[in-house]
Amino acid sequence: MTSIETVAVIGLGYIGLPTAAILATNGINVIGVDVNENTVDAVNRGEVPFVEPDLGFHVAEAVNKGYLKATTDTPTAQAYIVAVPTPFHEDRSADLSYIEAAARGIAPKLQGGELVILESTSPPRATRHMADVILALRPDLSLDGTDGTAVIHFAHCPERVLPGRVMIELVTNDRVVGGITADAAVMAKELYSVFCRGEILLTDDVTAEMAKLVENSYRDVNIAFANELSVISNRLGIDVWELIRLANHHPRVNILQPGPGVGGHCIAVDPWFIVGADPENARLIRTAREVNDAKPEWVLEQILNALEKSGPDAEVAVLGLAFKANIDDLRESPAIEITKSLQKALGGRRINVVEPHIDVLPPSLQALDQISLTELDDAMRRSKVVALLVDHDHFKNLNFDLTDMDVVDTRGIWSSDK
């Protein structure tokens, strides 16, 4: 059991809001903090501003019972969970400005004895950087209570959930908790034990940070192998889906499925944090990232080749914008980059985008001419070329004759051998 009764969750996005909701539905008083007033207003109405199965129920219940509320101002609390974005700069170095802003908001609220957890996926030593920012602003606080200062506890607890299954995996998955001090790790474990039924594994903060990066880099390397196979197979005239199906019959082989690239905030970003930490030795990890980053350009070439065969007036249906199936999360999505590049290459030719999980195009596409968010049936009727970029269930049982269309199926969902 934890002695913590009030938790402030800084950042109410795809991880922060589910974490706030699961704590609140387990009897913890939670104040969610976000800079977006629309998000704050939605949460206070008991609504969810994005798509995630089962999250709406938890948010509505927690708000109704008075355990969850949201604000734009950092409150006083016994514990703080920082779940803000950690993007990278153009040189692919980590952008810690959101963590720093959260730290500056927390610092004046501390009185001593609080627990501050960084949950954002971060490069090694980001938790210590967050602690340094806070302690520099508050010289009356410290990690160990020296010189009569009050102690503040810092820990890192990276999320390990799959979009579309977040509310299940928050509860069932094992968690890694790393403390700058052993006491901080124990306090964090007790807090997460409120809802986590999986094993909670204790370590230090830097190892916990690296564990999350390694998990995502492992997947990135394996996806890169599949994506490289798809390019080679195309050159050799081999159906990559059949190839992988056959190879996976080996008892010790499990090749993943290729796609148009890698998206999302985690796998598309986290490996670069390892590369940045040790550029000289992270050779395989860097190469995998480069393979996956190059895949959208290769897909674009396949679409343009198909359009060239279909005539100068042929329209194209782009199926899917999300970074993975059956969600509305567009972060780092290769489908968006492909669509932008396609618009640039085609000039005035219409692009019929179908994304069943959004109501309006993202700003980066709204500003471009000739891109239209279209219903599936209309897009298929209008188009001579169809580019399947996301394997949404919405597309799998397509009641449309593809015989007279040029198809670029980057997910193999229409392959009879998959």
C-alpha positions as a Python dict, from the first residue, in 0.01 Angstrom:
ca = {
    (1, 'M'): (0, 0, 0),
    (2, 'T'): (110, 354, -69),
    (3, 'S'): (83, 645, 168),
    (4, 'I'): (43, 879, -129),
    (5, 'E'): (-311, 1012, -159),
    (6, 'T'): (-272, 1293, -414),
    (7, 'V'): (-89, 1268, -747),
    (8, 'A'): (-40, 1532, -1014),
    (9, 'V'): (7, 1395, -1365),
    (10, 'I'): (186, 1646, -1589),
    (11, 'G'): (82, 1591, -1950),
    (12, 'L'): (-256, 1441, -2043),
    (13, 'G'): (-164, 1273, -2368),
    (14, 'Y'): (-164, 912, -2481),
    (15, 'I'): (20, 796, -2167),
    (16, 'G'): (-49, 1066, -1908),
    (17, 'L'): (-427, 1054, -1928),
    (18, 'P'): (-454, 673, -1903),
    (19, 'T'): (-214, 678, -1608),
    (20, 'A'): (-415, 951, -1438),
    (21, 'A'): (-740, 764, -1502),
    (22, 'I'): (-618, 426, -1375),
    (23, 'L'): (-482, 584, -1056),
    (24, 'A'): (-806, 776, -1003),
    (25, 'T'): (-1030, 473, -1054),
    (26, 'N'): (-823, 301, -786),
    (27, 'G'): (-900, 568, -528),
    (28, 'I'): (-608, 811, -568),
    (29, 'N'): (-694, 1180, -594),
    (30, 'V'): (-544, 1285, -927),
    (31, 'I'): (-499, 1631, -1074),
    (32, 'G'): (-411, 1620, -1442),
    (33, 'V'): (-211, 1910, -1584),
    (34, 'D'): (-192, 2006, -1949),
    (35, 'V'): (-109, 2321, -2145),
    (36, 'N'): (-394, 2254, -2388),
    (37, 'E'): (-713, 2409, -2248),
    (38, 'N'): (-929, 2198, -2480),
    (39, 'T'): (-779, 1883, -2330),
    (40, 'V'): (-834, 2014, -1977),
    (41, 'D'): (-1196, 2104, -2055),
    (42, 'A'): (-1261, 1763, -2215),
    (43, 'V'): (-1123, 1574, -1916),
    (44, 'N'): (-1326, 1783, -1673),
    (45, 'R'): (-1636, 1686, -1872),
    (46, 'G'): (-1535, 1322, -1836),
    (47, 'E'): (-1441, 1296, -2204),
    (48, 'V'): (-1131, 1166, -2385),
    (49, 'P'): (-978, 1386, -2658),
    (50, 'F'): (-832, 1092, -2855),
    (51, 'V'): (-913, 730, -2939),
    (52, 'E'): (-814, 461, -2688),
    (53, 'P'): (-1044, 166, -2609),
    (54, 'D'): (-1186, 161, -2253),
    (55, 'L'): (-1019, 488, -2154),
    (56, 'G'): (-1344, 683, -2182),
    (57, 'F'): (-1510, 462, -1922),
    (58, 'H'): (-1226, 513, -1673),
    (59, 'V'): (-1212, 890, -1724),
    (60, 'A'): (-1589, 933, -1693),
    (61, 'E'): (-1605, 718, -1379),
    (62, 'A'): (-1309, 894, -1214),
    (63, 'V'): (-1447, 1242, -1288),
    (64, 'N'): (-1797, 1145, -1172),
    (65, 'K'): (-1664, 1014, -842),
    (66, 'G'): (-1449, 1324, -790),
    (67, 'Y'): (-1113, 1146, -805),
    (68, 'L'): (-995, 1310, -1129),
    (69, 'K'): (-988, 1671, -1238),
    (70, 'A'): (-772, 1868, -1478),
    (71, 'T'): (-611, 2210, -1480),
    (72, 'T'): (-351, 2413, -1667),
    (73, 'D'): (-165, 2501, -1344),
    (74, 'T'): (69, 2269, -1156),
    (75, 'P'): (-85, 2195, -813),
    (76, 'T'): (55, 2091, -479),
    (77, 'A'): (64, 1711, -453),
    (78, 'Q'): (242, 1430, -273),
    (79, 'A'): (366, 1279, -599),
    (80, 'Y'): (419, 1405, -953),
    (81, 'I'): (423, 1191, -1268),
    (82, 'V'): (575, 1369, -1567),
    (83, 'A'): (441, 1228, -1895),
    (84, 'V'): (532, 1495, -2150),
    (85, 'P'): (670, 1462, -2505),
    (86, 'T'): (1040, 1393, -2561),
    (87, 'P'): (1093, 1458, -2934),
    (88, 'F'): (1428, 1509, -3098),
    (89, 'H'): (1590, 1806, -3269),
    (90, 'E'): (1681, 1813, -3638),
    (91, 'D'): (2019, 1660, -3550),
    (92, 'R'): (1827, 1383, -3368),
    (93, 'S'): (1950, 1486, -3026),
    (94, 'A'): (1688, 1467, -2753),
    (95, 'D'): (1469, 1771, -2690),
    (96, 'L'): (1426, 1787, -2313),
    (97, 'S'): (1252, 2124, -2311),
    (98, 'Y'): (913, 1975, -2217),
    (99, 'I'): (1067, 1791, -1922),
    (100, 'E'): (1245, 2109, -1816),
    (101, 'A'): (921, 2309, -1835),
    (102, 'A'): (744, 2047, -1623),
    (103, 'A'): (1028, 2059, -1370),
    (104, 'R'): (1007, 2437, -1346),
    (105, 'G'): (634, 2409, -1280),
    (106, 'I'): (682, 2148, -1007),
    (107, 'A'): (974, 2312, -825),
    (108, 'P'): (786, 2592, -642),
    (109, 'K'): (518, 2349, -521),
    (110, 'L'): (753, 2116, -334),
    (111, 'Q'): (769, 2115, 45),
    (112, 'G'): (984, 1808, 110),
    (113, 'G'): (917, 1435, 99),
    (114, 'E'): (744, 1434, -241),
    (115, 'L'): (805, 1176, -513),
    (116, 'V'): (873, 1300, -868),
    (117, 'I'): (853, 1035, -1140),
    (118, 'L'): (959, 1081, -1500),
    (119, 'E'): (746, 849, -1713),
    (120, 'S'): (835, 1002, -2050),
    (121, 'T'): (1061, 784, -2262),
    (122, 'S'): (1395, 958, -2229),
    (123, 'P'): (1767, 932, -2303),
    (124, 'P'): (1999, 808, -2030),
    (125, 'R'): (2031, 1051, -1736),
    (126, 'A'): (1720, 1252, -1828),
    (127, 'T'): (1572, 1179, -1485),
    (128, 'R'): (1885, 1320, -1322),
    (129, 'H'): (1863, 1622, -1549),
    (130, 'M'): (1504, 1679, -1434),
    (131, 'A'): (1621, 1650, -1073),
    (132, 'D'): (1905, 1895, -1137),
    (133, 'V'): (1661, 2152, -1280),
    (134, 'I'): (1436, 2127, -975),
    (135, 'L'): (1715, 2126, -718),
    (136, 'A'): (1886, 2424, -883),
    (137, 'L'): (1564, 2621, -836),
    (138, 'R'): (1519, 2490, -481),
    (139, 'P'): (1853, 2488, -291),
    (140, 'D'): (1657, 2409, 25),
    (141, 'L'): (1589, 2062, -118),
    (142, 'S'): (1822, 1770, -190),
    (143, 'L'): (1839, 1399, -266),
    (144, 'D'): (1981, 1299, 71),
    (145, 'G'): (1887, 1567, 325),
    (146, 'T'): (2241, 1702, 373),
    (147, 'D'): (2289, 2036, 547),
    (148, 'G'): (1937, 2026, 686),
    (149, 'T'): (1768, 2028, 345),
    (150, 'A'): (1437, 1851, 285),
    (151, 'V'): (1454, 1533, 75),
    (152, 'I'): (1287, 1498, -264),
    (153, 'H'): (1264, 1154, -426),
    (154, 'F'): (1316, 1106, -801),
    (155, 'A'): (1245, 796, -1009),
    (156, 'H'): (1197, 683, -1366),
    (157, 'C'): (914, 447, -1460),
    (158, 'P'): (883, 415, -1839),
    (159, 'E'): (552, 316, -1991),
    (160, 'R'): (546, -17, -2177),
    (161, 'V'): (199, -19, -2329),
    (162, 'L'): (64, -78, -2678),
    (163, 'P'): (-170, 185, -2825),
    (164, 'G'): (-512, 26, -2855),
    (165, 'R'): (-448, -189, -2544),
    (166, 'V'): (-326, 75, -2302),
    (167, 'M'): (-589, 26, -2032),
    (168, 'I'): (-528, -350, -2031),
    (169, 'E'): (-149, -338, -2039),
    (170, 'L'): (-119, -66, -1775),
    (171, 'V'): (-258, -323, -1534),
    (172, 'T'): (-113, -650, -1665),
    (173, 'N'): (235, -564, -1791),
    (174, 'D'): (544, -587, -1574),
    (175, 'R'): (697, -247, -1489),
    (176, 'V'): (1055, -133, -1451),
    (177, 'V'): (1105, 128, -1179),
    (178, 'G'): (1440, 300, -1137),
    (179, 'G'): (1518, 537, -854),
    (180, 'I'): (1799, 787, -823),
    (181, 'T'): (1797, 652, -467),
    (182, 'A'): (1676, 317, -334),
    (183, 'D'): (1410, 493, -127),
    (184, 'A'): (1271, 665, -437),
    (185, 'A'): (1244, 331, -619),
    (186, 'V'): (1053, 176, -329),
    (187, 'M'): (815, 473, -309),
    (188, 'A'): (747, 455, -682),
    (189, 'K'): (688, 81, -664),
    (190, 'E'): (433, 130, -388),
    (191, 'L'): (249, 391, -596),
    (192, 'Y'): (234, 177, -911),
    (193, 'S'): (126, -122, -702),
    (194, 'V'): (-208, 57, -660),
    (195, 'F'): (-306, -62, -1009),
    (196, 'C'): (-25, -275, -1155),
    (197, 'R'): (-77, -651, -1124),
    (198, 'G'): (240, -734, -1315),
    (199, 'E'): (580, -770, -1150),
    (200, 'I'): (742, -438, -1060),
    (201, 'L'): (1116, -464, -1107),
    (202, 'L'): (1347, -225, -920),
    (203, 'T'): (1672, -82, -1053),
    (204, 'D'): (1847, 254, -1078),
    (205, 'D'): (1712, 538, -1290),
    (206, 'V'): (1965, 523, -1575),
    (207, 'T'): (1918, 148, -1622),
    (208, 'A'): (1540, 197, -1626),
    (209, 'E'): (1575, 466, -1893),
    (210, 'M'): (1801, 242, -2101),
    (211, 'A'): (1568, -58, -2060),
    (212, 'K'): (1285, 122, -2239),
    (213, 'L'): (1515, 239, -2518),
    (214, 'V'): (1653, -113, -2561),
    (215, 'E'): (1304, -264, -2583),
    (216, 'N'): (1204, -31, -2864),
    (217, 'S'): (1540, -55, -3040),
    (218, 'Y'): (1511, -434, -3040),
    (219, 'R'): (1181, -404, -3224),
    (220, 'D'): (1322, -140, -3458),
    (221, 'V'): (1611, -368, -3561),
    (222, 'N'): (1372, -655, -3631),
    (223, 'I'): (1134, -433, -3829),
    (224, 'A'): (1429, -305, -4030),
    (225, 'F'): (1517, -663, -4123),
    (226, 'A'): (1162, -717, -4251),
    (227, 'N'): (1159, -385, -4437),
    (228, 'E'): (1493, -460, -4600),
    (229, 'L'): (1362, -800, -4704),
    (230, 'S'): (1062, -635, -4871),
    (231, 'V'): (1289, -413, -5083),
    (232, 'I'): (1514, -704, -5181),
    (233, 'S'): (1216, -928, -5257),
    (234, 'N'): (1064, -663, -5482),
    (235, 'R'): (1390, -640, -5676),
    (236, 'L'): (1399, -1019, -5716),
    (237, 'G'): (1031, -1057, -5805),
    (238, 'I'): (949, -1247, -5486),
    (239, 'D'): (629, -1209, -5282),
    (240, 'V'): (774, -1099, -4947),
    (241, 'W'): (462, -1206, -4757),
    (242, 'E'): (493, -1561, -4885),
    (243, 'L'): (868, -1555, -4818),
    (244, 'I'): (819, -1452, -4455),
    (245, 'R'): (535, -1701, -4407),
    (246, 'L'): (757, -1983, -4526),
    (247, 'A'): (1064, -1874, -4330),
    (248, 'N'): (860, -1844, -4011),
    (249, 'H'): (783, -2215, -4026),
    (250, 'H'): (1136, -2266, -3895),
    (251, 'P'): (1100, -2330, -3519),
    (252, 'R'): (1349, -2058, -3425),
    (253, 'V'): (1257, -1791, -3681),
    (254, 'N'): (993, -1522, -3628),
    (255, 'I'): (1035, -1247, -3886),
    (256, 'L'): (808, -948, -3835),
    (257, 'Q'): (589, -797, -4106),
    (258, 'P'): (725, -514, -4323),
    (259, 'G'): (544, -185, -4368),
    (260, 'P'): (579, 167, -4510),
    (261, 'G'): (824, 270, -4238),
    (262, 'V'): (810, 304, -3861),
    (263, 'G'): (604, 563, -3677),
    (264, 'G'): (485, 655, -3333),
    (265, 'H'): (667, 842, -3062),
    (266, 'C'): (857, 537, -2935),
    (267, 'I'): (1012, 308, -3195),
    (268, 'A'): (1073, 586, -3449),
    (269, 'V'): (1247, 804, -3188),
    (270, 'D'): (1396, 604, -2900),
    (271, 'P'): (1682, 431, -3087),
    (272, 'W'): (1829, 771, -3169),
    (273, 'F'): (1864, 833, -2793),
    (274, 'I'): (2095, 530, -2770),
    (275, 'V'): (2287, 644, -3077),
    (276, 'G'): (2325, 986, -2919),
    (277, 'A'): (2452, 834, -2596),
    (278, 'D'): (2727, 633, -2772),
    (279, 'P'): (2754, 718, -3144),
    (280, 'E'): (3072, 518, -3195),
    (281, 'N'): (2935, 183, -3082),
    (282, 'A'): (2564, 201, -3171),
    (283, 'R'): (2629, 90, -3529),
    (284, 'L'): (2358, -173, -3575),
    (285, 'I'): (2097, 44, -3404),
    (286, 'R'): (2186, 339, -3628),
    (287, 'T'): (2171, 127, -3943),
    (288, 'A'): (1828, -11, -3850),
    (289, 'R'): (1696, 342, -3799),
    (290, 'E'): (1836, 446, -4138),
    (291, 'V'): (1674, 146, -4310),
    (292, 'N'): (1335, 223, -4156),
    (293, 'D'): (1366, 597, -4219),
    (294, 'A'): (1437, 526, -4587),
    (295, 'K'): (1135, 300, -4639),
    (296, 'P'): (877, 581, -4698),
    (297, 'E'): (1081, 711, -4993),
    (298, 'W'): (1087, 361, -5143),
    (299, 'V'): (709, 331, -5099),
    (300, 'L'): (664, 669, -5266),
    (301, 'E'): (855, 542, -5568),
    (302, 'Q'): (626, 238, -5592),
    (303, 'I'): (317, 463, -5588),
    (304, 'L'): (460, 699, -5849),
    (305, 'N'): (552, 406, -6074),
    (306, 'A'): (196, 275, -6047),
    (307, 'L'): (51, 618, -6129),
    (308, 'E'): (279, 653, -6429),
    (309, 'K'): (134, 330, -6571),
    (310, 'S'): (-222, 445, -6498),
    (311, 'G'): (-210, 764, -6702),
    (312, 'P'): (-163, 1138, -6638),
    (313, 'D'): (-511, 1196, -6493),
    (314, 'A'): (-524, 898, -6259),
    (315, 'E'): (-615, 970, -5898),
    (316, 'V'): (-472, 779, -5602),
    (317, 'A'): (-643, 648, -5289),
    (318, 'V'): (-421, 663, -4981),
    (319, 'L'): (-558, 427, -4718),
    (320, 'G'): (-451, 515, -4366),
    (321, 'L'): (-261, 797, -4196),
    (322, 'A'): (-211, 664, -3841),
    (323, 'F'): (123, 518, -3741),
    (324, 'K'): (-37, 179, -3671),
    (325, 'A'): (-365, -3, -3713),
    (326, 'N'): (-697, 86, -3549),
    (327, 'I'): (-590, 402, -3365),
    (328, 'D'): (-596, 777, -3439),
    (329, 'D'): (-237, 846, -3333),
    (330, 'L'): (-53, 1024, -3615),
    (331, 'R'): (277, 1089, -3438),
    (332, 'E'): (582, 1029, -3660),
    (333, 'S'): (358, 843, -3904),
    (334, 'P'): (535, 740, -4226),
    (335, 'A'): (196, 751, -4401),
    (336, 'I'): (178, 1126, -4350),
    (337, 'E'): (527, 1178, -4486),
    (338, 'I'): (447, 962, -4789),
    (339, 'T'): (128, 1160, -4854),
    (340, 'K'): (309, 1493, -4828),
    (341, 'S'): (581, 1378, -5068),
    (342, 'L'): (319, 1237, -5304),
    (343, 'Q'): (136, 1570, -5319),
    (344, 'K'): (461, 1747, -5399),
    (345, 'A'): (545, 1500, -5675),
    (346, 'L'): (199, 1501, -5834),
    (347, 'G'): (134, 1873, -5842),
    (348, 'G'): (-235, 1922, -5917),
    (349, 'R'): (-352, 1560, -5916),
    (350, 'R'): (-609, 1470, -5649),
    (351, 'I'): (-513, 1245, -5357),
    (352, 'N'): (-805, 1073, -5186),
    (353, 'V'): (-706, 1007, -4824),
    (354, 'V'): (-908, 758, -4619),
    (355, 'E'): (-849, 755, -4243),
    (356, 'P'): (-1154, 625, -4055),
    (357, 'H'): (-1024, 731, -3713),
    (358, 'I'): (-1005, 1108, -3773),
    (359, 'D'): (-1259, 1373, -3873),
    (360, 'V'): (-1020, 1630, -4020),
    (361, 'L'): (-682, 1612, -4185),
    (362, 'P'): (-380, 1695, -3968),
    (363, 'P'): (-252, 2053, -4009),
    (364, 'S'): (50, 1941, -4213),
    (365, 'L'): (-186, 1806, -4481),
    (366, 'Q'): (-461, 2067, -4452),
    (367, 'A'): (-225, 2327, -4591),
    (368, 'L'): (-163, 2126, -4909),
    (369, 'D'): (-379, 2150, -5221),
    (370, 'Q'): (-551, 1850, -5379),
    (371, 'I'): (-552, 1634, -5065),
    (372, 'S'): (-903, 1538, -4958),
    (373, 'L'): (-1022, 1332, -4660),
    (374, 'T'): (-1260, 1094, -4833),
    (375, 'E'): (-1494, 806, -4754),
    (376, 'L'): (-1355, 468, -4855),
    (377, 'D'): (-1615, 387, -5122),
    (378, 'D'): (-1577, 728, -5287),
    (379, 'A'): (-1197, 709, -5281),
    (380, 'M'): (-1198, 365, -5442),
    (381, 'R'): (-1445, 470, -5714),
    (382, 'R'): (-1241, 779, -5804),
    (383, 'S'): (-895, 623, -5803),
    (384, 'K'): (-692, 414, -6044),
    (385, 'V'): (-416, 350, -5789),
    (386, 'V'): (-463, 246, -5427),
    (387, 'A'): (-183, 273, -5171),
    (388, 'L'): (-256, 75, -4854),
    (389, 'L'): (-37, 234, -4584),
    (390, 'V'): (-210, 125, -4261),
    (391, 'D'): (-372, -214, -4195),
    (392, 'H'): (-686, -84, -4026),
    (393, 'D'): (-959, -347, -3987),
    (394, 'H'): (-1172, -104, -4187),
    (395, 'F'): (-970, -195, -4497),
    (396, 'K'): (-928, -570, -4455),
    (397, 'N'): (-1261, -688, -4592),
    (398, 'L'): (-1277, -451, -4885),
    (399, 'N'): (-1591, -498, -5092),
    (400, 'F'): (-1435, -356, -5404),
    (401, 'D'): (-1291, -514, -5719),
    (402, 'L'): (-919, -441, -5735),
    (403, 'T'): (-872, -613, -6069),
    (404, 'D'): (-848, -293, -6273),
    (405, 'M'): (-651, -99, -6013),
    (406, 'D'): (-278, -73, -5951),
    (407, 'V'): (-227, -169, -5587),
    (408, 'V'): (64, -79, -5357),
    (409, 'D'): (-9, -287, -5049),
    (410, 'T'): (261, -203, -4793),
    (411, 'R'): (103, -420, -4523),
    (412, 'G'): (16, -730, -4725),
    (413, 'I'): (-345, -741, -4602),
    (414, 'W'): (-473, -841, -4945),
    (415, 'S'): (-205, -1105, -4998),
    (416, 'S'): (-359, -1451, -5019),
    (417, 'D'): (-45, -1600, -4871),
    (418, 'K'): (-16, -1380, -4563),
}
